[in-house]
Amino acid sequence: PTGLREVTVEFPAVGWDDVGGLEPAKRELVRAVYWPLEYADRFAEMGIDPPSGVLLHGPPGTGKTLLARAAASLSDANFIPVNGPELLDKYVGASEQAVRDLFATARENAPAVVFFDEVDAISPKRRGDDTGAGERVVSQLLTELDGLEPLTDVVVIAATNRPDNIDEALLRPGRIEKAVETPLPDRDARREILGIHAREMPVGADVDLDAVADRTAGYSGGDLAALVREAGLLAIEDAIVGDGPATDSTVGRDHFERALAETSPSTGDGRADLG
Ligand code: ATP
């Protein structure tokens, strides 16, 4: 029993418009993912080797996975998600084989974005790993990153909440060169994210999303999505069990007030060491 999951390949349909804020991160992903996949010949002409990958780091729920999907979508590339801890296997050989299989699948499905979530888990420095699995995964990963000659049609996006725990060998030039932060959203980004998640909702005229943005400092994108969803659920509840007319199922100010009262930021001030 290896515990290793099948490699899945998705073709995501996430637009840049579905990602609120994060302008610097978007710009970096255009350069590090979209251009190399779409304009490989330009890099060749310029004699520039594109990086093999980029690292997204930031608190939980700040849109790392969403951004990676959007970058794949923008590049018309397949998306292959893999979770760092899932690659660790105490049986010698199994972890290495899993990494080889992963890249073989990526090449077969090129252009492809390989998305490594929780990439810190495969650091050899990881506490509690006495099986050496982390070390073996990193070394196989380095072989793949260095060995895929023109890695122009397979790009790696790695993600972590703990950038300090990443194996430095992975971050050398030509490998996962660029580190891009996904910070907690500022007020304007929160407003944008609220708008994105309320886009399809029948929101009442009394709702002021600017005011909601003002009052959600410290919320991640994921927290804001949950807040909007909760307001929607409260509106559904009112329409079903409430005494108002059944046709009136818009989401009103009161639903947002109650949702705000019920939720809070999930990551403290977001600068806390999550280790
Ligand atoms: P983790 O570190 O926990 O894996 P993450 O950074 O990968 O988190 P996502 O999974 O991308 O976070 O975000 C969770 C959900 O929160 C998204 O599916 C989306 O609905 C919402 N979300 C997060 N950030 C944004 C954003 N910038 N714009 C719009 N929605 C967002």
Boltz pocket constraint, residues with backbone or C-beta under 6 A from the ligand:
constraints:
  - pocket:
      binder: B
      contacts: [[A, 18], [A, 19], [A, 20], [A, 21], [A, 22], [A, 58], [A, 59], [A, 60], [A, 61], [A, 62], [A, 63], [A, 64], [A, 65], [A, 66], [A, 67], [A, 117], [A, 159], [A, 160], [A, 161], [A, 182], [A, 193], [A, 196], [A, 220], [A, 221], [A, 222], [A, 223], [A, 225]]
      max_distance: 6.0
